[in-house]
């Protein structure tokens, strides 16, 4: 699954640690999601969307 988390995080000048704290996950989890090594659970995807003020579909897209 492709995602825009790194792009969205950088637009807000947040570190991975800042985002991890907002999501109540580890920085390593944010890193793994950004690098496509981990697909978040549905509840975490909803939390990510809420933190960025976007819809899940605006952040995550299926790989072509």
Residue pairs with C-beta under 8 A, 6 or more apart in sequence:
1 36
1 39
1 60
1 61
1 62
1 63
2 36
2 60
2 61
2 62
2 63
3 33
3 34
3 36
3 59
3 60
3 61
4 58
4 59
5 19
5 30
5 33
5 34
5 48
5 59
6 34
8 52
8 54
8 59
9 15
9 16
9 18
9 19
9 30
9 34
14 22
16 27
16 30
16 31
16 34
17 27
19 30
19 51
20 26
20 27
20 29
20 30
22 51
23 29
23 30
23 44
23 47
23 48
23 51
24 47
25 44
29 38
32 38
33 39
33 40
40 48
45 56
45 59
45 60
46 56
48 56
48 59
49 55
49 56
49 58
49 59
52 59
